[in-house]
Amino acid sequence: MSLRMISVLLILAGTLCVRPLPGAEPAQQEVHREATVTVSLNYLLSLPPGYEKQDAWPLLLFLHGGGERGDNLALVKTHGPPKMIAAGQPFPFVVVSPQCPRDGWWQPTELLTLLDDVERTCKIDKDRIYVTGLSLGGMGTWELAAYAPERFAAIVPICGGGEAYWARRISKVPTWVFHGAEDVGVPLRRSQEMVDALRKAGGEVRFTVYPHTGHLSWTTTYNNPELYSWLLQQRRQNR
């Protein structure tokens, strides 16, 4: 378990409006400023067995759903890889599981800052970074991949959704989508629209629909060994 304050340097460029003298032309001046923005994220960090014996490891970023937001890290262990790790199941990845603030949404800039920090402090294979999430985290997975597709070797959004136009940016990222056909929390069409857009854009996408499953489609998904075998076969492509 780790709690860190992560700083990211943002470059702000803009114009400074100056009140002109009477009779003078309106003036504006170019401005270049630097500001440091602090990102505070509470997250779980799990290292794989034999971590010290290998120079670099794949990284799996897990984004939880809306019910696990807040400031209690134990909630992050409710579902998915953190739950499985807490139960003693080993993973062949460095697993990073941040907690979204209460009433917040996953923010790509914050997640990328977290990834940058983990890359600096852990032995990470930058060509094998994967992101997965469920429900709110599934939506966050789509958005993060669209924001920085060059960072990821593969993505696994579960019962999420996004904007179809993102497909142009994600088309070269291997994607495996999961959804329950009877989901009333996030309708199946949200994933279907993304899959259709990816296929139209020439993307490499797999789509698994559970015919008699509602919103809780992640349990079967994360218990499937084939998912992790597939992830480990994916490497970041030159784009």
HUHU-V110433 format. One record per pair of residues at least 12 apart in sequence whose ideal C-beta (glycine too) atoms are under 8 Angstrom apart, sorted by the first residue. I is the first residue (numbers start at 1). J is the second residue. Records with the same first field share a line. If there is no record, write none. Layout:
# HUHU-V110433
I: J  J
This chain:
# HUHU-V110433
1: 44  45  73
2: 43  44  45
3: 42  43
4: 41  43  117
5: 38  39  40
6: 38  39  40  41  113  114  116  117
7: 36  37  38  39
8: 36  37  39  109  113  116
9: 34  35  36  37
10: 34  35  36  37
11: 32  33  34
12: 32  33  34  35
13: 30  31  32  33
14: 31  33
15: 28  29  30  31
16: 28  29  30  31
39: 109  110  113  114
41: 98  99  110  114
42: 71  73  98  99
43: 73  76  96  97  98  99  114
44: 73  76  77  82  85  95  96  97  98
45: 94  95  96  97  118  122
46: 81  82  85  91  94  95  96  97
47: 94  122
48: 90  91  92  93  94
49: 90
51: 94  123
54: 123
55: 123
56: 123  124  125
57: 92  93  94  122  123  124  125
58: 92  93  94  124  125  128  129  130  153  231  232
59: 93  94  95  96  115  118  119  122  124  125  128  129  130
60: 81  91  93  94  95  96  130  131  132  231
61: 96  97  98  111  115  129  130  131  132
62: 80  81  82  95  96  97  131  132  133  137
63: 98  100  106  111  131  132  133  134  136  137  138  140  141  144
64: 76  78  79  80  82  97  99  100  133  134  136  137
65: 79  133  134  135  136  137  138
66: 135  136
68: 99  100
69: 99  100  101  102  103  104  136
70: 99  101  102
71: 99  101  102
72: 99
73: 99
75: 99
76: 97  98  99
79: 134  218  219  222
80: 97  132  134  218  222
81: 95  97  132  222
82: 95  97
84: 222
91: 228
92: 228  232
93: 130  231
94: 118  122  123  124
96: 114  115  118
98: 111  114
100: 136  140
105: 136  140
106: 133  136  137  139  140  143  144
108: 143  144  147  148
109: 147
111: 140  144
112: 144  147  148  151
115: 129  151
126: 236
127: 153  235  236
128: 153  232  234  235  236
129: 151  152  153  236
130: 152  153  154  155  156  231  234
131: 144  145  152  155  156
132: 155  156  157  158
133: 157  158  160
134: 158  159  160  217  218
135: 158  159  160  185  186  215  218
136: 160
137: 158  160
138: 157  158  159  160  161  186  191
139: 157  160  161  162  186
140: 160
141: 155  156  157  160
142: 155  157  160  161  162  166  170  194
143: 162  166
145: 166  169  170  173  175
146: 162  163  166  169  170
149: 169  170  172  173  239
150: 236  239
151: 236
152: 173  236
153: 173  174  231  234  235  236  237
154: 173  174  175  176  230  231  234
155: 170  173  174  175  176
156: 175  176  177  178  221  227  231
157: 175  177  178  191  194
158: 177  178  179  217  218  221
159: 178  179  180  183  185  186  191  215  217  218
160: 186  190  191
161: 186  190  191  193  194
162: 190  194
164: 193  194  196  197
165: 197
166: 194  197
167: 194  197  198  200  201  203
168: 201
170: 198  201  203
171: 198  201  202  203
172: 203  204  237  239
173: 203  204
174: 204  205  234
175: 198  203  204  205  206
176: 205  206  207  208  227  230
177: 191  194  195  205  206  207  208
178: 191  208  209  210  217  218  221
179: 191  192  207  208  209  210  217
180: 209  210  213  214  215  216  217
181: 209  210  211  212  213
182: 212  213  214
183: 213  214  215  217
184: 214  215
185: 214  215
186: 215
188: 209
191: 207
192: 207
195: 207
206: 230
208: 221
